[in-house]
């Protein structure tokens, strides 16, 4: 997806479409971390540790329950 920056006062802004915000569960009050390697701009939501541990536990549960099926699908 290509996007253009828009003028916002003395700055430029990047508008992120609602479907992408919904998919990533980002709202207006979600803190965002902005990084660059000098060539690429990376924007990612800052997730709290409680949420990350909940996601990790869910992934482990899925992997434990469906490991054999997932391996067969990967082949």
Secondary structure, DSSP 8 states (H G I E B T S, - for coil): -----EEETTEEE----HHHHHHHT--TT--EEEEE-SS-EEEEE---HHHHHHHHHHHHHHHHHHHHHHHHHH-
